[in-house]
Amino acid sequence: MEVFAPLSPEMLADPYAVYKQLRKEDPVHWHEQLNAWIVTRYEDCVRILTDPETFVNDFRKIGEKPEKDILGLQTLDRPEHTRVRHTLLDAMRLVDIASWVIDCCQVADKLLSQVDLASFDFVTEFNQPLALASMCLFFGIPDVGDENEFYRRGRNLLLSMDFGFDHSRIQPGVEARRYMTGLIEPWVSPTPPTGLLSKIDILAAGEPNRSYLLNALRQMFVAGFMSSSSTLSCITRTLLEHRLLDQDEPFEVTPLVYNELGRHSGAVQVDTRGATEDVVLSGTRIRKGTEVLLSPASADRDDSIFGSPDDLVLDRSPNPHIAFGRGVHACIGARLALSLHVALLTKISASYRLTMAEQPVQRPTGTLRGLDRMVLTAQPR
């Protein structure tokens, strides 16, 4: 039986036991079903992330022919990736992040004022609508229309990340991606008066850069919704399980604490690259043209780098985790997530004592870990 089965009940409940076994026994593990290598040790994962010439995001370089609407921030390499990323970073520097965080916290206050504090679902009644509102505010988009349809499509896109284990997820994921592009494209011209889109002249980019930028904006919007909400669910669960949000005194989530939460309970389980040449990792030869799945979640529990890796050590320093990636393809929204989640969790803890009312329900996704349901009780301070 294949040990790496992310959609199995066992790995959905606890993937870290499998990662630990692979790091020890088979750190560069061949997976027949995926036709790819699974890489789990920290040193190897960092090597992959920081060697973009050998391990590429653009799979055209290993002979594959991805759809045009795939090619964007996450799936290009330099020089195209450099141009797209710099365009986005230049625009992001013009957005007032501090004001955005304040606006998002006001949305959070409103959402909490509307729930039954004695028993509410953190995922569907708070986290998802907050994540969507935060991205609309950041991009300058008033709304996405039918929110239920957006959530349905977003779930299909999430599920499609694990298409290697379930091919029925592919087509709904393709349709969801096109739907998300359709939400962004009408705001390209004319641009909204505020937000990220107001800082970018996509039409001036010319083809194919215009298409790359549009795809990158979709990827960023989707990641800001899905990755951010998944991360917030995962780390909030950890805080609750450690009773850190149910203390007499409010708990302050500092950047140091947040980075440890990301290392310990990060949502991103695997990332994918293609090898452009033969290379050896942990004594195993990876052939040119082969796909490689590295696991940041496993690397961040590697005991050769992190002492007591399965423990939550709130003052861990140094903390060279890769929960948000590393190198030229590091998460472009990491600063946004940290700024928002640090302020949000600290503010919530100052106002409420939170406890779990029910056992959380794990979402059936392996690539991006998350929750379908987490019912909480919030007692005002």
GIJOQUI-V210582 format. One record per pair of residues at least 12 apart in sequence whose ideal C-beta (glycine too) atoms are under 6 Angstrom apart, sorted by the first residue. I is the first residue (numbers start at 0). GAP is how many residues later the second one is. Records with the same first field share a line. If there is no record, write none. Layout:
I->GAP  GAP
This chain:
2->15
3->27  34
5->360
6->158  359
11->350
15->285
18->21  279
21->18
22->17  18
26->13  14  255
27->253  254  256
33->130
35->255  257
36->249  255
37->255
38->253  255
39->255  258
40->261
41->257  260  263
43->237  238
44->249  254
45->280
47->225  246
48->277  278
49->276  277
51->25  276
53->222  223  225
54->218
55->21  218  220
56->18  20  272
57->18  19
58->215
60->215
61->212  227
68->146
70->141  144
71->140  143  144  147
72->143  146
73->145
79->132
83->128  129  132
90->105  108  109
93->105
94->101
96->242
99->38
100->238  239  242
102->34
103->30  236
104->238  242
106->23  26
107->22  236
110->15  18
116->261
117->259
118->238  256
120->252  254
121->252  254
122->110  248  250  251
126->102  105  106
127->101
130->94  97  98
131->93
134->86  89  90
137->57  58
138->56  57  58
139->52  54  55  57  58
140->46
143->39
152->23  26
155->16  17  20
156->16  19
157->68  207
159->13
160->206  207
161->203  204  205
179->38  42
180->37
183->33  34
187->14
188->14
223->109
227->109
229->37  138  140
230->36
231->109
232->137  138
233->31  33  135
234->26  30
236->123
237->27
239->116
241->70
244->104  109
245->107  109
249->99  100
250->98
251->94
252->89  92  93
256->57
257->80  84
258->60
259->54  56
261->61
262->37  56  58  60
263->48
265->31  57
266->101  102  103
267->28
268->28  97  98  100
269->23  25  97
270->23
271->21
272->19
273->17
274->13  15  17
295->26  27
298->23
299->21
351->26  28
352->26
353->22  24
354->22
356->18  19  20
357->17
359->14
360->12
